Amino acid sequence: MNEKLRLVFMGTPDFAVASLQALLEGGCNVVAVITAPDRPSGRGQQLTPSPVKKAALAAELPVLQPEKLRDPAFLAELASYRADLQVVVAFRMLPEVVWSMPSVGTFNLHGSKLPDYRGAAPINWAIIRGETETGVTTFFIEKEIDTGQMIFQETEPIYPDDNAGTLHDRLMVRGAALVLRTVQAIEAGTYPRTPQPEPRDEKSAPKLNRENTEIDWNRPVNELRNFIRGLSPYPTAWTTINERFYKIYAAEIASGTPAPADRPDESPFDASPGQAHTDGKTNLLVKAADGWLNITELQAEGKRRMPIGDYLRGNSL
């Protein structure tokens, strides 16, 4: 091919901004940007543009913000840009009438090594399930979500102290470079199309909600630590202690067993999963299936996020 393709870029959050900027800095011909409509945000609920819209306007690119992707007016406007290729990063699911429009096709950046962790929350679930590596994949969009032919794939380690936020930021940068590499390879006509193998059932990445982000204290401490860091800082694992709601941002596996709170000089005690123990000053321990988890950062309902020591200085459990 060896010619600049006309690109339409689709994305919404910060994760997608890095890819858009990589394409622009790499000299790619981005002719339009599709992003979510402005949404109310903050205390005043002012309409706020998405991070991708802000970046696109700063680059003086046309921006389309359809409420419905099958809207005939939107489809006509999208077709008017005569895109050869569409690039999708952290956007919503596209109907076939959209992803099949360009002559070359539409490719997506996914935050995992496909076929592992197909779905809405690949970064979170890779950490939750205790993986030691993940990656990014570019692939052509087809009818079934996250199943299309792969173009390129790269590996990224998951470190023991990573949480979803730190891993997100590294994959954002690595993914942006991969998006640019993918476009350049397609323009040069030197890109692979590799069918995906069948995924493993235990390596899916379903959407996160209130039900699947609650801490189950009947699980082993190592699993619970992974669960908490895999959901931090967003959407955050949660639990109730003494019938009060808490978001838990960070925790460490405790060594040993605490003494009873009302008899601190006595020997360590056996507790039921979910039972809490605190010295009222610097630590909050909660019993899991096979040990204790030391909560180090939390947010009580109606309060700000804070280290456990700060919380205990002003609040009683």
VEXDOSE-471824 format. One record per residue (C-alpha): chain; residue number from 1; y, x, z. Coordinates in steps of 0.1 Angstrom, whole numbers. Example, Ala and Ser with C-alpha at 12.3 -4.5 7.8 and 13.67 -1.06 7.14 Angstrom:
<r><c>A</c><k>1</k><yy>-45</yy><xx>123</xx><zz>78</zz></r>
<r><c>A</c><k>2</k><yy>-11</yy><xx>137</xx><zz>71</zz></r>
END
This chain:
<r><c>A</c><k>1</k><yy>0</yy><xx>0</xx><zz>0</zz></r>
<r><c>A</c><k>2</k><yy>25</yy><xx>27</xx><zz>12</zz></r>
<r><c>A</c><k>3</k><yy>55</yy><xx>3</xx><zz>12</zz></r>
<r><c>A</c><k>4</k><yy>74</yy><xx>-13</xx><zz>41</zz></r>
<r><c>A</c><k>5</k><yy>59</yy><xx>-47</xx><zz>48</zz></r>
<r><c>A</c><k>6</k><yy>80</yy><xx>-76</xx><zz>58</zz></r>
<r><c>A</c><k>7</k><yy>71</yy><xx>-83</xx><zz>94</zz></r>
<r><c>A</c><k>8</k><yy>76</yy><xx>-113</xx><zz>117</zz></r>
<r><c>A</c><k>9</k><yy>72</yy><xx>-104</xx><zz>153</zz></r>
<r><c>A</c><k>10</k><yy>60</yy><xx>-129</xx><zz>180</zz></r>
<r><c>A</c><k>11</k><yy>63</yy><xx>-124</xx><zz>217</zz></r>
<r><c>A</c><k>12</k><yy>80</yy><xx>-135</xx><zz>249</zz></r>
<r><c>A</c><k>13</k><yy>78</yy><xx>-113</xx><zz>281</zz></r>
<r><c>A</c><k>14</k><yy>88</yy><xx>-77</xx><zz>288</zz></r>
<r><c>A</c><k>15</k><yy>53</yy><xx>-66</xx><zz>278</zz></r>
<r><c>A</c><k>16</k><yy>62</yy><xx>-75</xx><zz>242</zz></r>
<r><c>A</c><k>17</k><yy>96</yy><xx>-60</xx><zz>242</zz></r>
<r><c>A</c><k>18</k><yy>82</yy><xx>-25</xx><zz>242</zz></r>
<r><c>A</c><k>19</k><yy>62</yy><xx>-32</xx><zz>210</zz></r>
<r><c>A</c><k>20</k><yy>92</yy><xx>-48</xx><zz>193</zz></r>
<r><c>A</c><k>21</k><yy>113</yy><xx>-17</xx><zz>201</zz></r>
<r><c>A</c><k>22</k><yy>85</yy><xx>6</xx><zz>189</zz></r>
<r><c>A</c><k>23</k><yy>85</yy><xx>-11</xx><zz>155</zz></r>
<r><c>A</c><k>24</k><yy>122</yy><xx>-10</xx><zz>152</zz></r>
<r><c>A</c><k>25</k><yy>124</yy><xx>27</xx><zz>162</zz></r>
<r><c>A</c><k>26</k><yy>96</yy><xx>35</xx><zz>139</zz></r>
<r><c>A</c><k>27</k><yy>116</yy><xx>21</xx><zz>109</zz></r>
<r><c>A</c><k>28</k><yy>95</yy><xx>-10</xx><zz>103</zz></r>
<r><c>A</c><k>29</k><yy>110</yy><xx>-39</xx><zz>84</zz></r>
<r><c>A</c><k>30</k><yy>111</yy><xx>-67</xx><zz>111</zz></r>
<r><c>A</c><k>31</k><yy>127</yy><xx>-97</xx><zz>93</zz></r>
<r><c>A</c><k>32</k><yy>125</yy><xx>-123</xx><zz>121</zz></r>
<r><c>A</c><k>33</k><yy>114</yy><xx>-128</xx><zz>157</zz></r>
<r><c>A</c><k>34</k><yy>96</yy><xx>-158</xx><zz>172</zz></r>
<r><c>A</c><k>35</k><yy>98</yy><xx>-164</xx><zz>209</zz></r>
<r><c>A</c><k>36</k><yy>97</yy><xx>-191</xx><zz>235</zz></r>
<r><c>A</c><k>37</k><yy>126</yy><xx>-215</xx><zz>240</zz></r>
<r><c>A</c><k>38</k><yy>151</yy><xx>-207</xx><zz>267</zz></r>
<r><c>A</c><k>39</k><yy>139</yy><xx>-219</xx><zz>301</zz></r>
<r><c>A</c><k>40</k><yy>157</yy><xx>-228</xx><zz>334</zz></r>
<r><c>A</c><k>41</k><yy>156</yy><xx>-199</xx><zz>358</zz></r>
<r><c>A</c><k>42</k><yy>170</yy><xx>-189</xx><zz>392</zz></r>
<r><c>A</c><k>43</k><yy>187</yy><xx>-209</xx><zz>419</zz></r>
<r><c>A</c><k>44</k><yy>211</yy><xx>-225</xx><zz>395</zz></r>
<r><c>A</c><k>45</k><yy>184</yy><xx>-233</xx><zz>369</zz></r>
<r><c>A</c><k>46</k><yy>205</yy><xx>-219</xx><zz>342</zz></r>
<r><c>A</c><k>47</k><yy>189</yy><xx>-217</xx><zz>307</zz></r>
<r><c>A</c><k>48</k><yy>177</yy><xx>-181</xx><zz>303</zz></r>
<r><c>A</c><k>49</k><yy>165</yy><xx>-164</xx><zz>271</zz></r>
<r><c>A</c><k>50</k><yy>132</yy><xx>-146</xx><zz>271</zz></r>
<r><c>A</c><k>51</k><yy>132</yy><xx>-108</xx><zz>273</zz></r>
<r><c>A</c><k>52</k><yy>121</yy><xx>-107</xx><zz>236</zz></r>
<r><c>A</c><k>53</k><yy>150</yy><xx>-129</xx><zz>226</zz></r>
<r><c>A</c><k>54</k><yy>174</yy><xx>-106</xx><zz>243</zz></r>
<r><c>A</c><k>55</k><yy>160</yy><xx>-75</xx><zz>226</zz></r>
<r><c>A</c><k>56</k><yy>160</yy><xx>-93</xx><zz>192</zz></r>
<r><c>A</c><k>57</k><yy>196</yy><xx>-104</xx><zz>195</zz></r>
<r><c>A</c><k>58</k><yy>206</yy><xx>-69</xx><zz>205</zz></r>
<r><c>A</c><k>59</k><yy>190</yy><xx>-56</xx><zz>173</zz></r>
<r><c>A</c><k>60</k><yy>207</yy><xx>-84</xx><zz>154</zz></r>
<r><c>A</c><k>61</k><yy>175</yy><xx>-100</xx><zz>142</zz></r>
<r><c>A</c><k>62</k><yy>170</yy><xx>-137</xx><zz>134</zz></r>
<r><c>A</c><k>63</k><yy>154</yy><xx>-155</xx><zz>163</zz></r>
<r><c>A</c><k>64</k><yy>133</yy><xx>-187</xx><zz>160</zz></r>
<r><c>A</c><k>65</k><yy>123</yy><xx>-207</xx><zz>192</zz></r>
<r><c>A</c><k>66</k><yy>100</yy><xx>-235</xx><zz>183</zz></r>
<r><c>A</c><k>67</k><yy>89</yy><xx>-260</xx><zz>209</zz></r>
<r><c>A</c><k>68</k><yy>59</yy><xx>-269</xx><zz>187</zz></r>
<r><c>A</c><k>69</k><yy>43</yy><xx>-244</xx><zz>164</zz></r>
<r><c>A</c><k>70</k><yy>32</yy><xx>-272</xx><zz>140</zz></r>
<r><c>A</c><k>71</k><yy>67</yy><xx>-286</xx><zz>136</zz></r>
<r><c>A</c><k>72</k><yy>73</yy><xx>-289</xx><zz>98</zz></r>
<r><c>A</c><k>73</k><yy>109</yy><xx>-277</xx><zz>101</zz></r>
<r><c>A</c><k>74</k><yy>97</yy><xx>-246</xx><zz>120</zz></r>
<r><c>A</c><k>75</k><yy>69</yy><xx>-239</xx><zz>95</zz></r>
<r><c>A</c><k>76</k><yy>94</yy><xx>-242</xx><zz>66</zz></r>
<r><c>A</c><k>77</k><yy>118</yy><xx>-218</xx><zz>82</zz></r>
<r><c>A</c><k>78</k><yy>90</yy><xx>-193</xx><zz>90</zz></r>
<r><c>A</c><k>79</k><yy>78</yy><xx>-194</xx><zz>54</zz></r>
<r><c>A</c><k>80</k><yy>113</yy><xx>-187</xx><zz>42</zz></r>
<r><c>A</c><k>81</k><yy>111</yy><xx>-152</xx><zz>57</zz></r>
<r><c>A</c><k>82</k><yy>81</yy><xx>-144</xx><zz>33</zz></r>
<r><c>A</c><k>83</k><yy>63</yy><xx>-122</xx><zz>58</zz></r>
<r><c>A</c><k>84</k><yy>36</yy><xx>-100</xx><zz>46</zz></r>
<r><c>A</c><k>85</k><yy>23</yy><xx>-95</xx><zz>81</zz></r>
<r><c>A</c><k>86</k><yy>28</yy><xx>-111</xx><zz>115</zz></r>
<r><c>A</c><k>87</k><yy>26</yy><xx>-91</xx><zz>148</zz></r>
<r><c>A</c><k>88</k><yy>18</yy><xx>-110</xx><zz>180</zz></r>
<r><c>A</c><k>89</k><yy>22</yy><xx>-95</xx><zz>215</zz></r>
<r><c>A</c><k>90</k><yy>20</yy><xx>-117</xx><zz>246</zz></r>
<r><c>A</c><k>91</k><yy>27</yy><xx>-150</xx><zz>229</zz></r>
<r><c>A</c><k>92</k><yy>9</yy><xx>-183</xx><zz>229</zz></r>
<r><c>A</c><k>93</k><yy>-21</yy><xx>-194</xx><zz>209</zz></r>
<r><c>A</c><k>94</k><yy>-12</yy><xx>-198</xx><zz>172</zz></r>
<r><c>A</c><k>95</k><yy>-25</yy><xx>-227</xx><zz>150</zz></r>
<r><c>A</c><k>96</k><yy>-42</yy><xx>-216</xx><zz>118</zz></r>
<r><c>A</c><k>97</k><yy>-13</yy><xx>-228</xx><zz>97</zz></r>
<r><c>A</c><k>98</k><yy>8</yy><xx>-201</xx><zz>113</zz></r>
<r><c>A</c><k>99</k><yy>-15</yy><xx>-171</xx><zz>116</zz></r>
<r><c>A</c><k>100</k><yy>-29</yy><xx>-176</xx><zz>81</zz></r>
<r><c>A</c><k>101</k><yy>6</yy><xx>-177</xx><zz>65</zz></r>
<r><c>A</c><k>102</k><yy>12</yy><xx>-140</xx><zz>57</zz></r>
<r><c>A</c><k>103</k><yy>-6</yy><xx>-124</xx><zz>27</zz></r>
<r><c>A</c><k>104</k><yy>-20</yy><xx>-95</xx><zz>48</zz></r>
<r><c>A</c><k>105</k><yy>-27</yy><xx>-116</xx><zz>79</zz></r>
<r><c>A</c><k>106</k><yy>-16</yy><xx>-117</xx><zz>116</zz></r>
<r><c>A</c><k>107</k><yy>-27</yy><xx>-92</xx><zz>142</zz></r>
<r><c>A</c><k>108</k><yy>-25</yy><xx>-94</xx><zz>180</zz></r>
<r><c>A</c><k>109</k><yy>-23</yy><xx>-68</xx><zz>207</zz></r>
<r><c>A</c><k>110</k><yy>-47</yy><xx>-75</xx><zz>236</zz></r>
<r><c>A</c><k>111</k><yy>-46</yy><xx>-58</xx><zz>270</zz></r>
<r><c>A</c><k>112</k><yy>-83</yy><xx>-48</xx><zz>272</zz></r>
<r><c>A</c><k>113</k><yy>-110</yy><xx>-31</xx><zz>252</zz></r>
<r><c>A</c><k>114</k><yy>-124</yy><xx>-61</xx><zz>234</zz></r>
<r><c>A</c><k>115</k><yy>-147</yy><xx>-78</xx><zz>235</zz></r>
<r><c>A</c><k>116</k><yy>-144</yy><xx>-73</xx><zz>273</zz></r>
<r><c>A</c><k>117</k><yy>-119</yy><xx>-94</xx><zz>291</zz></r>
<r><c>A</c><k>118</k><yy>-111</yy><xx>-119</xx><zz>263</zz></r>
<r><c>A</c><k>119</k><yy>-87</yy><xx>-145</xx><zz>277</zz></r>
<r><c>A</c><k>120</k><yy>-53</yy><xx>-150</xx><zz>293</zz></r>
<r><c>A</c><k>121</k><yy>-53</yy><xx>-124</xx><zz>321</zz></r>
<r><c>A</c><k>122</k><yy>-72</yy><xx>-93</xx><zz>310</zz></r>
<r><c>A</c><k>123</k><yy>-52</yy><xx>-68</xx><zz>331</zz></r>
<r><c>A</c><k>124</k><yy>-57</yy><xx>-87</xx><zz>364</zz></r>
<r><c>A</c><k>125</k><yy>-94</yy><xx>-94</xx><zz>359</zz></r>
<r><c>A</c><k>126</k><yy>-103</yy><xx>-58</xx><zz>350</zz></r>
<r><c>A</c><k>127</k><yy>-89</yy><xx>-46</xx><zz>384</zz></r>
<r><c>A</c><k>128</k><yy>-104</yy><xx>-76</xx><zz>403</zz></r>
<r><c>A</c><k>129</k><yy>-138</yy><xx>-67</xx><zz>389</zz></r>
<r><c>A</c><k>130</k><yy>-135</yy><xx>-31</xx><zz>400</zz></r>
<r><c>A</c><k>131</k><yy>-133</yy><xx>-15</xx><zz>365</zz></r>
<r><c>A</c><k>132</k><yy>-124</yy><xx>22</xx><zz>364</zz></r>
<r><c>A</c><k>133</k><yy>-111</yy><xx>19</xx><zz>328</zz></r>
<r><c>A</c><k>134</k><yy>-96</yy><xx>-6</xx><zz>304</zz></r>
<r><c>A</c><k>135</k><yy>-75</yy><xx>-3</xx><zz>273</zz></r>
<r><c>A</c><k>136</k><yy>-56</yy><xx>-20</xx><zz>245</zz></r>
<r><c>A</c><k>137</k><yy>-69</yy><xx>-34</xx><zz>212</zz></r>
<r><c>A</c><k>138</k><yy>-53</yy><xx>-46</xx><zz>180</zz></r>
<r><c>A</c><k>139</k><yy>-72</yy><xx>-72</xx><zz>160</zz></r>
<r><c>A</c><k>140</k><yy>-67</yy><xx>-97</xx><zz>133</zz></r>
<r><c>A</c><k>141</k><yy>-64</yy><xx>-133</xx><zz>146</zz></r>
<r><c>A</c><k>142</k><yy>-91</yy><xx>-157</xx><zz>136</zz></r>
<r><c>A</c><k>143</k><yy>-99</yy><xx>-193</xx><zz>147</zz></r>
<r><c>A</c><k>144</k><yy>-117</yy><xx>-185</xx><zz>180</zz></r>
<r><c>A</c><k>145</k><yy>-93</yy><xx>-168</xx><zz>205</zz></r>
<r><c>A</c><k>146</k><yy>-96</yy><xx>-130</xx><zz>208</zz></r>
<r><c>A</c><k>147</k><yy>-126</yy><xx>-128</xx><zz>185</zz></r>
<r><c>A</c><k>148</k><yy>-112</yy><xx>-114</xx><zz>153</zz></r>
<r><c>A</c><k>149</k><yy>-120</yy><xx>-81</xx><zz>136</zz></r>
<r><c>A</c><k>150</k><yy>-107</yy><xx>-51</xx><zz>155</zz></r>
<r><c>A</c><k>151</k><yy>-83</yy><xx>-26</xx><zz>140</zz></r>
<r><c>A</c><k>152</k><yy>-77</yy><xx>1</xx><zz>167</zz></r>
<r><c>A</c><k>153</k><yy>-86</yy><xx>5</xx><zz>203</zz></r>
<r><c>A</c><k>154</k><yy>-76</yy><xx>29</xx><zz>230</zz></r>
<r><c>A</c><k>155</k><yy>-88</yy><xx>36</xx><zz>266</zz></r>
<r><c>A</c><k>156</k><yy>-66</yy><xx>37</xx><zz>297</zz></r>
<r><c>A</c><k>157</k><yy>-80</yy><xx>47</xx><zz>332</zz></r>
<r><c>A</c><k>158</k><yy>-76</yy><xx>24</xx><zz>362</zz></r>
<r><c>A</c><k>159</k><yy>-68</yy><xx>45</xx><zz>392</zz></r>
<r><c>A</c><k>160</k><yy>-80</yy><xx>35</xx><zz>428</zz></r>
<r><c>A</c><k>161</k><yy>-44</yy><xx>27</xx><zz>438</zz></r>
<r><c>A</c><k>162</k><yy>-34</yy><xx>8</xx><zz>407</zz></r>
<r><c>A</c><k>163</k><yy>-24</yy><xx>-28</xx><zz>410</zz></r>
<r><c>A</c><k>164</k><yy>-18</yy><xx>-53</xx><zz>382</zz></r>
<r><c>A</c><k>165</k><yy>19</yy><xx>-42</xx><zz>380</zz></r>
<r><c>A</c><k>166</k><yy>13</yy><xx>-5</xx><zz>376</zz></r>
<r><c>A</c><k>167</k><yy>-15</yy><xx>-10</xx><zz>350</zz></r>
<r><c>A</c><k>168</k><yy>6</yy><xx>-35</xx><zz>331</zz></r>
<r><c>A</c><k>169</k><yy>34</yy><xx>-10</xx><zz>327</zz></r>
<r><c>A</c><k>170</k><yy>11</yy><xx>17</xx><zz>314</zz></r>
<r><c>A</c><k>171</k><yy>-6</yy><xx>-6</xx><zz>290</zz></r>
<r><c>A</c><k>172</k><yy>27</yy><xx>-19</xx><zz>278</zz></r>
<r><c>A</c><k>173</k><yy>37</yy><xx>16</xx><zz>267</zz></r>
<r><c>A</c><k>174</k><yy>3</yy><xx>25</xx><zz>253</zz></r>
<r><c>A</c><k>175</k><yy>1</yy><xx>-9</xx><zz>235</zz></r>
<r><c>A</c><k>176</k><yy>35</yy><xx>-5</xx><zz>219</zz></r>
<r><c>A</c><k>177</k><yy>24</yy><xx>28</xx><zz>203</zz></r>
<r><c>A</c><k>178</k><yy>-8</yy><xx>12</xx><zz>191</zz></r>
<r><c>A</c><k>179</k><yy>11</yy><xx>-17</xx><zz>175</zz></r>
<r><c>A</c><k>180</k><yy>33</yy><xx>8</xx><zz>156</zz></r>
<r><c>A</c><k>181</k><yy>2</yy><xx>28</xx><zz>146</zz></r>
<r><c>A</c><k>182</k><yy>-15</yy><xx>-4</xx><zz>134</zz></r>
<r><c>A</c><k>183</k><yy>14</yy><xx>-14</xx><zz>112</zz></r>
<r><c>A</c><k>184</k><yy>17</yy><xx>21</xx><zz>97</zz></r>
<r><c>A</c><k>185</k><yy>-20</yy><xx>21</xx><zz>89</zz></r>
<r><c>A</c><k>186</k><yy>-19</yy><xx>-13</xx><zz>73</zz></r>
<r><c>A</c><k>187</k><yy>11</yy><xx>-2</xx><zz>52</zz></r>
<r><c>A</c><k>188</k><yy>-9</yy><xx>29</xx><zz>41</zz></r>
<r><c>A</c><k>189</k><yy>-40</yy><xx>8</xx><zz>34</zz></r>
<r><c>A</c><k>190</k><yy>-61</yy><xx>30</xx><zz>57</zz></r>
<r><c>A</c><k>191</k><yy>-71</yy><xx>7</xx><zz>85</zz></r>
<r><c>A</c><k>192</k><yy>-106</yy><xx>-4</xx><zz>97</zz></r>
<r><c>A</c><k>193</k><yy>-118</yy><xx>-39</xx><zz>103</zz></r>
<r><c>A</c><k>194</k><yy>-145</yy><xx>-37</xx><zz>129</zz></r>
<r><c>A</c><k>195</k><yy>-164</yy><xx>-69</xx><zz>139</zz></r>
<r><c>A</c><k>196</k><yy>-165</yy><xx>-75</xx><zz>176</zz></r>
<r><c>A</c><k>197</k><yy>-198</yy><xx>-73</xx><zz>194</zz></r>
<r><c>A</c><k>198</k><yy>-209</yy><xx>-102</xx><zz>217</zz></r>
<r><c>A</c><k>199</k><yy>-190</yy><xx>-102</xx><zz>250</zz></r>
<r><c>A</c><k>200</k><yy>-207</yy><xx>-101</xx><zz>284</zz></r>
<r><c>A</c><k>201</k><yy>-203</yy><xx>-133</xx><zz>305</zz></r>
<r><c>A</c><k>202</k><yy>-191</yy><xx>-114</xx><zz>336</zz></r>
<r><c>A</c><k>203</k><yy>-163</yy><xx>-98</xx><zz>317</zz></r>
<r><c>A</c><k>204</k><yy>-141</yy><xx>-127</xx><zz>308</zz></r>
<r><c>A</c><k>205</k><yy>-104</yy><xx>-131</xx><zz>318</zz></r>
<r><c>A</c><k>206</k><yy>-97</yy><xx>-168</xx><zz>324</zz></r>
<r><c>A</c><k>207</k><yy>-62</yy><xx>-181</xx><zz>332</zz></r>
<r><c>A</c><k>208</k><yy>-51</yy><xx>-176</xx><zz>368</zz></r>
<r><c>A</c><k>209</k><yy>-43</yy><xx>-206</xx><zz>390</zz></r>
<r><c>A</c><k>210</k><yy>-41</yy><xx>-216</xx><zz>426</zz></r>
<r><c>A</c><k>211</k><yy>-78</yy><xx>-221</xx><zz>429</zz></r>
<r><c>A</c><k>212</k><yy>-90</yy><xx>-187</xx><zz>416</zz></r>
<r><c>A</c><k>213</k><yy>-63</yy><xx>-167</xx><zz>434</zz></r>
<r><c>A</c><k>214</k><yy>-73</yy><xx>-177</xx><zz>470</zz></r>
<r><c>A</c><k>215</k><yy>-89</yy><xx>-150</xx><zz>491</zz></r>
<r><c>A</c><k>216</k><yy>-125</yy><xx>-157</xx><zz>500</zz></r>
<r><c>A</c><k>217</k><yy>-130</yy><xx>-138</xx><zz>533</zz></r>
<r><c>A</c><k>218</k><yy>-168</yy><xx>-141</xx><zz>529</zz></r>
<r><c>A</c><k>219</k><yy>-167</yy><xx>-114</xx><zz>502</zz></r>
<r><c>A</c><k>220</k><yy>-171</yy><xx>-76</xx><zz>509</zz></r>
<r><c>A</c><k>221</k><yy>-140</yy><xx>-56</xx><zz>518</zz></r>
<r><c>A</c><k>222</k><yy>-141</yy><xx>-35</xx><zz>487</zz></r>
<r><c>A</c><k>223</k><yy>-142</yy><xx>-66</xx><zz>465</zz></r>
<r><c>A</c><k>224</k><yy>-113</yy><xx>-81</xx><zz>485</zz></r>
<r><c>A</c><k>225</k><yy>-92</yy><xx>-50</xx><zz>481</zz></r>
<r><c>A</c><k>226</k><yy>-97</yy><xx>-51</xx><zz>443</zz></r>
<r><c>A</c><k>227</k><yy>-89</yy><xx>-88</xx><zz>443</zz></r>
<r><c>A</c><k>228</k><yy>-56</yy><xx>-83</xx><zz>461</zz></r>
<r><c>A</c><k>229</k><yy>-44</yy><xx>-54</xx><zz>440</zz></r>
<r><c>A</c><k>230</k><yy>-56</yy><xx>-71</xx><zz>408</zz></r>
<r><c>A</c><k>231</k><yy>-32</yy><xx>-100</xx><zz>416</zz></r>
<r><c>A</c><k>232</k><yy>-3</yy><xx>-80</xx><zz>428</zz></r>
<r><c>A</c><k>233</k><yy>26</yy><xx>-84</xx><zz>422</zz></r>
<r><c>A</c><k>234</k><yy>19</yy><xx>-115</xx><zz>402</zz></r>
<r><c>A</c><k>235</k><yy>6</yy><xx>-142</xx><zz>406</zz></r>
<r><c>A</c><k>236</k><yy>-5</yy><xx>-128</xx><zz>440</zz></r>
<r><c>A</c><k>237</k><yy>-36</yy><xx>-134</xx><zz>461</zz></r>
<r><c>A</c><k>238</k><yy>-30</yy><xx>-159</xx><zz>489</zz></r>
<r><c>A</c><k>239</k><yy>-46</yy><xx>-171</xx><zz>522</zz></r>
<r><c>A</c><k>240</k><yy>-39</yy><xx>-191</xx><zz>553</zz></r>
<r><c>A</c><k>241</k><yy>-38</yy><xx>-175</xx><zz>588</zz></r>
<r><c>A</c><k>242</k><yy>-35</yy><xx>-198</xx><zz>618</zz></r>
<r><c>A</c><k>243</k><yy>-29</yy><xx>-226</xx><zz>593</zz></r>
<r><c>A</c><k>244</k><yy>1</yy><xx>-208</xx><zz>577</zz></r>
<r><c>A</c><k>245</k><yy>3</yy><xx>-199</xx><zz>541</zz></r>
<r><c>A</c><k>246</k><yy>7</yy><xx>-162</xx><zz>531</zz></r>
<r><c>A</c><k>247</k><yy>9</yy><xx>-143</xx><zz>498</zz></r>
<r><c>A</c><k>248</k><yy>-9</yy><xx>-109</xx><zz>502</zz></r>
<r><c>A</c><k>249</k><yy>5</yy><xx>-81</xx><zz>481</zz></r>
<r><c>A</c><k>250</k><yy>-14</yy><xx>-51</xx><zz>495</zz></r>
<r><c>A</c><k>251</k><yy>-43</yy><xx>-43</xx><zz>518</zz></r>
<r><c>A</c><k>252</k><yy>-65</yy><xx>-14</xx><zz>528</zz></r>
<r><c>A</c><k>253</k><yy>-100</yy><xx>-12</xx><zz>541</zz></r>
<r><c>A</c><k>254</k><yy>-98</yy><xx>-6</xx><zz>578</zz></r>
<r><c>A</c><k>255</k><yy>-120</yy><xx>20</xx><zz>596</zz></r>
<r><c>A</c><k>256</k><yy>-139</yy><xx>8</xx><zz>627</zz></r>
<r><c>A</c><k>257</k><yy>-137</yy><xx>-26</xx><zz>644</zz></r>
<r><c>A</c><k>258</k><yy>-107</yy><xx>-37</xx><zz>665</zz></r>
<r><c>A</c><k>259</k><yy>-110</yy><xx>-48</xx><zz>702</zz></r>
<r><c>A</c><k>260</k><yy>-104</yy><xx>-84</xx><zz>712</zz></r>
<r><c>A</c><k>261</k><yy>-67</yy><xx>-92</xx><zz>710</zz></r>
<r><c>A</c><k>262</k><yy>-67</yy><xx>-106</xx><zz>746</zz></r>
<r><c>A</c><k>263</k><yy>-89</yy><xx>-78</xx><zz>760</zz></r>
<r><c>A</c><k>264</k><yy>-77</yy><xx>-46</xx><zz>742</zz></r>
<r><c>A</c><k>265</k><yy>-95</yy><xx>-23</xx><zz>766</zz></r>
<r><c>A</c><k>266</k><yy>-129</yy><xx>-38</xx><zz>759</zz></r>
<r><c>A</c><k>267</k><yy>-154</yy><xx>-28</xx><zz>732</zz></r>
<r><c>A</c><k>268</k><yy>-150</yy><xx>-39</xx><zz>696</zz></r>
<r><c>A</c><k>269</k><yy>-160</yy><xx>-75</xx><zz>689</zz></r>
<r><c>A</c><k>270</k><yy>-179</yy><xx>-94</xx><zz>662</zz></r>
<r><c>A</c><k>271</k><yy>-156</yy><xx>-119</xx><zz>644</zz></r>
<r><c>A</c><k>272</k><yy>-162</yy><xx>-145</xx><zz>617</zz></r>
<r><c>A</c><k>273</k><yy>-149</yy><xx>-140</xx><zz>582</zz></r>
<r><c>A</c><k>274</k><yy>-112</yy><xx>-149</xx><zz>580</zz></r>
<r><c>A</c><k>275</k><yy>-105</yy><xx>-143</xx><zz>617</zz></r>
<r><c>A</c><k>276</k><yy>-73</yy><xx>-122</xx><zz>622</zz></r>
<r><c>A</c><k>277</k><yy>-65</yy><xx>-95</xx><zz>647</zz></r>
<r><c>A</c><k>278</k><yy>-31</yy><xx>-79</xx><zz>653</zz></r>
<r><c>A</c><k>279</k><yy>-15</yy><xx>-55</xx><zz>677</zz></r>
<r><c>A</c><k>280</k><yy>18</yy><xx>-75</xx><zz>671</zz></r>
<r><c>A</c><k>281</k><yy>35</yy><xx>-43</xx><zz>660</zz></r>
<r><c>A</c><k>282</k><yy>21</yy><xx>-24</xx><zz>630</zz></r>
<r><c>A</c><k>283</k><yy>-12</yy><xx>-39</xx><zz>618</zz></r>
<r><c>A</c><k>284</k><yy>-28</yy><xx>-72</xx><zz>608</zz></r>
<r><c>A</c><k>285</k><yy>-66</yy><xx>-70</xx><zz>603</zz></r>
<r><c>A</c><k>286</k><yy>-87</yy><xx>-98</xx><zz>588</zz></r>
<r><c>A</c><k>287</k><yy>-125</yy><xx>-99</xx><zz>590</zz></r>
<r><c>A</c><k>288</k><yy>-144</yy><xx>-99</xx><zz>557</zz></r>
<r><c>A</c><k>289</k><yy>-181</yy><xx>-101</xx><zz>551</zz></r>
<r><c>A</c><k>290</k><yy>-189</yy><xx>-65</xx><zz>559</zz></r>
<r><c>A</c><k>291</k><yy>-158</yy><xx>-51</xx><zz>577</zz></r>
<r><c>A</c><k>292</k><yy>-120</yy><xx>-55</xx><zz>582</zz></r>
<r><c>A</c><k>293</k><yy>-92</yy><xx>-55</xx><zz>558</zz></r>
<r><c>A</c><k>294</k><yy>-58</yy><xx>-42</xx><zz>570</zz></r>
<r><c>A</c><k>295</k><yy>-30</yy><xx>-62</xx><zz>553</zz></r>
<r><c>A</c><k>296</k><yy>-1</yy><xx>-39</xx><zz>546</zz></r>
<r><c>A</c><k>297</k><yy>24</yy><xx>-61</xx><zz>527</zz></r>
<r><c>A</c><k>298</k><yy>27</yy><xx>-99</xx><zz>526</zz></r>
<r><c>A</c><k>299</k><yy>51</yy><xx>-128</xx><zz>522</zz></r>
<r><c>A</c><k>300</k><yy>50</yy><xx>-158</xx><zz>546</zz></r>
<r><c>A</c><k>301</k><yy>60</yy><xx>-191</xx><zz>532</zz></r>
<r><c>A</c><k>302</k><yy>98</yy><xx>-195</xx><zz>533</zz></r>
<r><c>A</c><k>303</k><yy>103</yy><xx>-157</xx><zz>538</zz></r>
<r><c>A</c><k>304</k><yy>108</yy><xx>-126</xx><zz>517</zz></r>
<r><c>A</c><k>305</k><yy>81</yy><xx>-101</xx><zz>508</zz></r>
<r><c>A</c><k>306</k><yy>79</yy><xx>-73</xx><zz>534</zz></r>
<r><c>A</c><k>307</k><yy>57</yy><xx>-46</xx><zz>549</zz></r>
<r><c>A</c><k>308</k><yy>35</yy><xx>-58</xx><zz>577</zz></r>
<r><c>A</c><k>309</k><yy>54</yy><xx>-38</xx><zz>604</zz></r>
<r><c>A</c><k>310</k><yy>87</yy><xx>-55</xx><zz>594</zz></r>
<r><c>A</c><k>311</k><yy>71</yy><xx>-89</xx><zz>595</zz></r>
<r><c>A</c><k>312</k><yy>55</yy><xx>-85</xx><zz>629</zz></r>
<r><c>A</c><k>313</k><yy>88</yy><xx>-72</xx><zz>644</zz></r>
<r><c>A</c><k>314</k><yy>104</yy><xx>-106</xx><zz>638</zz></r>
<r><c>A</c><k>315</k><yy>74</yy><xx>-130</xx><zz>637</zz></r>
<r><c>A</c><k>316</k><yy>45</yy><xx>-138</xx><zz>660</zz></r>
<r><c>A</c><k>317</k><yy>10</yy><xx>-145</xx><zz>648</zz></r>
END
